[in-house]
Amino acid sequence: MALPFSPDRPLQLHLLGGVKLVGHPEADALLTQTKRVALLAYLAVARPRGYHRRDLIATLFWPEVDTESARTALRKAVHAVRKAIGDEVILSRGDEELALNRDLVWCDVDALEAAGEAGQFLRAIELYPGPLLPGFFADAPGFEQWLEEEREAVRQTALQHALRYVEQLEREANLTMATQWVRKVARLVRFEERVVRKLMQLLARAGARADALKLYDDFARSMRQELDAAPDAETRALADQLRSG
């Protein structure tokens, strides 16, 4: 769910679950230019937040050409973004650094992290409809490697916030709601067996033993299909314990 527009941040950059830029009439045209979208995404998400060196960005996006040609390509990309959605969207510090102007641009990745830090775990989950830039390619291997790593980092962040929300519901003895959220949390889990066991135990405590076993079976099937592996002994033992009652 998107945050409402803010008068001092008229542009919304959505990168989770897909890419969308809202708040400017030329936004749709800009989104057809993958490297320009990738540049915006990098400036929005790269850590630490703030300014990033031009030479690093140029090498990330245009490694196949010499340094001067890569910097020229970066200058053209920055100019195109500024021309499309505003001169102040990308800030320069001297001739060597660039940053996204967060006074003008709201980004869902920032909002997810801020919600979690404020303890607003439900809000954080709502801000994660899906992975960071799913299926996005920019014909830049360095950027795509960075994106894959950042995609996993954001998924882990969303998973941890979701777990904290489930734990909060359990502490409040709201087991019905907790079991409903366990099913949603399970969609964020890849092969973190510790998390799977935690969710199975919570379902069992809530009296949803069949759901706990289904979670295990689905997890075991995914491991078999994707990794040609089986859950570890501790996870299998928990499943056996639940089956035996």
C-alpha positions as CSV (number, residue, x, y, z in Angstrom):
1,M,0.0,0.0,0.0
2,A,1.5,3.3,-1.0
3,L,1.9,6.2,1.3
4,P,-0.2,9.3,0.4
5,F,1.4,12.1,-1.5
6,S,3.4,14.6,0.6
7,P,3.3,18.2,-0.5
8,D,7.1,18.5,-0.1
9,R,7.8,15.2,-1.9
10,P,5.6,15.2,-4.9
11,L,7.2,12.2,-6.6
12,Q,6.7,8.6,-5.5
13,L,9.3,6.0,-6.7
14,H,8.0,2.4,-6.2
15,L,10.5,-0.3,-6.6
16,L,9.0,-3.2,-4.7
17,G,6.9,-5.7,-6.6
18,G,7.6,-3.7,-9.8
19,V,8.6,-0.3,-10.8
20,K,6.3,2.7,-10.9
21,L,7.0,6.5,-10.8
22,V,4.0,8.6,-9.8
23,G,3.6,12.3,-9.7
24,H,5.0,13.7,-13.0
25,P,3.4,13.7,-16.5
26,E,6.6,12.4,-18.1
27,A,7.1,9.5,-15.7
28,D,5.7,6.8,-18.0
29,A,8.1,7.8,-20.8
30,L,11.1,7.8,-18.5
31,L,10.2,4.2,-17.3
32,T,10.7,2.9,-20.8
33,Q,14.4,3.7,-20.5
34,T,15.8,0.9,-18.4
35,K,19.2,2.3,-17.6
36,R,17.7,5.6,-16.5
37,V,15.3,3.7,-14.3
38,A,18.3,1.6,-13.0
39,L,20.1,4.8,-12.2
40,L,17.2,6.2,-10.2
41,A,16.9,2.9,-8.4
42,Y,20.6,2.8,-7.6
43,L,20.6,6.3,-6.2
44,A,17.5,5.5,-4.1
45,V,18.6,2.2,-2.6
46,A,22.5,2.0,-2.6
47,R,24.1,2.0,0.8
48,P,25.0,4.2,2.5
49,R,22.2,6.4,1.5
50,G,23.3,9.8,0.2
51,Y,25.9,10.8,-2.3
52,H,27.7,8.3,-4.6
53,R,30.8,8.8,-6.7
54,R,30.3,9.2,-10.4
55,D,33.2,7.0,-11.4
56,L,31.8,4.1,-9.4
57,I,28.3,4.5,-11.0
58,A,29.8,4.9,-14.4
59,T,31.8,1.7,-14.0
60,L,28.8,-0.2,-12.7
61,F,26.6,0.7,-15.7
62,W,29.1,1.0,-18.5
63,P,32.0,-1.4,-17.8
64,E,32.5,-2.2,-21.4
65,V,33.8,1.3,-22.4
66,D,36.7,3.4,-21.3
67,T,36.4,5.7,-18.3
68,E,35.7,8.9,-20.2
69,S,33.1,7.3,-22.4
70,A,31.4,5.8,-19.3
71,R,31.3,9.2,-17.6
72,T,29.9,10.8,-20.7
73,A,27.1,8.1,-20.8
74,L,26.4,8.8,-17.1
75,R,26.2,12.6,-17.8
76,K,23.7,12.0,-20.6
77,A,21.6,9.7,-18.4
78,V,21.5,12.2,-15.6
79,H,20.6,15.0,-18.0
80,A,17.8,12.8,-19.4
81,V,16.3,12.1,-16.0
82,R,16.5,15.7,-15.0
83,K,14.9,16.8,-18.2
84,A,12.1,14.3,-17.8
85,I,11.1,14.8,-14.2
86,G,12.9,17.8,-12.9
87,D,16.3,19.4,-12.6
88,E,16.4,18.9,-8.8
89,V,15.6,15.2,-8.7
90,I,19.2,14.2,-8.9
91,L,21.6,16.4,-6.9
92,S,25.3,17.0,-7.7
93,R,28.1,17.7,-5.2
94,G,30.9,19.1,-7.2
95,D,31.8,17.2,-10.4
96,E,32.3,13.8,-8.7
97,E,29.2,12.8,-6.7
98,L,25.5,12.3,-7.3
99,A,22.5,11.7,-5.0
100,L,18.7,11.3,-5.2
101,N,17.0,14.3,-3.8
102,R,14.9,12.8,-1.0
103,D,13.2,16.1,-0.3
104,L,11.5,15.6,-3.6
105,V,11.3,11.9,-4.0
106,W,9.5,9.4,-1.7
107,C,10.8,5.8,-2.2
108,D,9.0,2.7,-0.9
109,V,12.3,1.0,0.2
110,D,13.1,4.0,2.4
111,A,9.5,3.9,3.8
112,L,9.7,0.2,4.6
113,E,12.9,0.6,6.5
114,A,11.6,3.6,8.4
115,A,8.4,1.9,9.4
116,G,10.4,-1.1,10.8
117,E,12.7,1.1,12.7
118,A,9.7,2.9,14.2
119,G,8.2,-0.5,15.3
120,Q,5.4,-0.2,12.8
121,F,5.8,-3.7,11.6
122,L,2.4,-4.1,10.0
123,R,3.0,-0.9,8.0
124,A,6.4,-2.3,6.9
125,I,4.8,-5.5,5.6
126,E,2.2,-3.6,3.7
127,L,5.0,-1.7,1.9
128,Y,6.4,-5.0,0.6
129,P,4.1,-6.3,-2.2
130,G,7.0,-8.2,-3.8
131,P,10.8,-8.3,-4.5
132,L,12.9,-5.3,-5.4
133,L,12.6,-4.7,-9.1
134,P,11.5,-8.3,-10.0
135,G,12.6,-9.4,-13.5
136,F,14.4,-6.1,-14.1
137,F,17.4,-6.1,-16.5
138,A,19.4,-3.1,-17.5
139,D,22.1,-4.8,-19.7
140,A,24.6,-3.9,-17.0
141,P,26.1,-7.0,-15.3
142,G,27.6,-5.0,-12.4
143,F,24.3,-3.3,-11.7
144,E,22.4,-6.6,-11.9
145,Q,24.8,-8.3,-9.5
146,W,24.3,-5.3,-7.1
147,L,20.5,-5.6,-7.6
148,E,20.4,-9.3,-6.8
149,E,22.3,-8.7,-3.5
150,E,20.1,-5.7,-2.6
151,R,17.0,-7.7,-3.5
152,E,17.9,-10.3,-1.0
153,A,18.8,-7.7,1.7
154,V,15.4,-6.1,1.3
155,R,13.6,-9.4,1.4
156,Q,15.5,-10.2,4.7
157,T,14.4,-6.9,6.1
158,A,10.8,-7.5,5.2
159,L,10.9,-11.0,6.6
160,Q,12.3,-9.8,9.9
161,H,9.6,-7.1,10.3
162,A,7.0,-9.7,9.4
163,L,8.3,-12.1,12.1
164,R,8.3,-9.3,14.7
165,Y,4.6,-8.6,13.9
166,V,3.7,-12.2,14.3
167,E,5.6,-12.3,17.6
168,Q,3.7,-9.2,18.7
169,L,0.4,-10.8,17.9
170,E,1.4,-13.9,19.8
171,R,2.4,-11.8,22.9
172,E,-1.0,-10.2,22.7
173,A,-2.6,-13.7,22.7
174,N,-4.2,-12.9,19.3
175,L,-3.4,-16.4,18.0
176,T,-6.1,-16.4,15.3
177,M,-4.6,-13.3,13.7
178,A,-1.1,-14.7,14.3
179,T,-1.9,-17.9,12.4
180,Q,-3.3,-15.9,9.5
181,W,-0.1,-13.8,9.3
182,V,2.1,-16.9,9.5
183,R,0.8,-18.0,6.1
184,K,1.7,-14.6,4.7
185,V,5.2,-14.6,6.4
186,A,5.8,-18.1,4.9
187,R,5.8,-16.5,1.4
188,L,8.8,-14.4,2.3
189,V,10.8,-17.4,3.5
190,R,13.3,-19.0,1.2
191,F,15.4,-21.7,2.9
192,E,15.8,-20.2,6.4
193,E,15.0,-23.4,8.4
194,R,15.2,-21.6,11.7
195,V,12.4,-19.4,10.6
196,V,10.4,-22.3,9.2
197,R,10.6,-24.1,12.6
198,K,9.6,-21.0,14.4
199,L,6.5,-20.7,12.3
200,M,5.6,-24.4,12.6
201,Q,5.9,-24.1,16.4
202,L,3.7,-21.0,16.5
203,L,1.0,-22.7,14.4
204,A,1.2,-25.8,16.7
205,R,0.7,-23.6,19.8
206,A,-2.3,-22.1,18.2
207,G,-3.8,-25.5,17.6
208,A,-3.2,-25.4,13.8
209,R,-1.1,-28.6,13.6
210,A,-2.3,-29.4,10.1
211,D,-1.2,-26.0,8.9
212,A,2.2,-26.5,10.6
213,L,2.7,-29.8,8.8
214,K,1.5,-28.3,5.4
215,L,4.1,-25.5,5.9
216,Y,6.8,-28.2,6.4
217,D,5.6,-30.2,3.4
218,D,5.7,-27.2,1.2
219,F,9.1,-26.2,2.4
220,A,10.5,-29.7,2.0
221,R,9.1,-29.8,-1.6
222,S,10.7,-26.5,-2.4
223,M,14.1,-27.7,-1.1
224,R,13.8,-30.9,-3.1
225,Q,12.9,-29.1,-6.3
226,E,15.2,-26.1,-6.1
227,L,18.2,-27.5,-4.2
228,D,17.9,-31.2,-4.5
229,A,18.2,-31.3,-0.8
230,A,16.1,-32.2,2.3
231,P,15.4,-30.2,5.5
232,D,17.9,-30.8,8.3
233,A,17.5,-33.2,11.1
234,E,16.1,-30.7,13.6
235,T,13.3,-29.6,11.2
236,R,12.4,-33.2,10.3
237,A,12.3,-34.1,13.9
238,L,9.9,-31.2,14.6
239,A,7.6,-32.4,11.8
240,D,7.7,-36.0,13.1
241,Q,6.8,-34.7,16.6
242,L,3.8,-32.9,15.2
243,R,2.7,-35.9,13.2
244,S,2.8,-38.1,16.3
245,G,0.8,-35.5,18.3
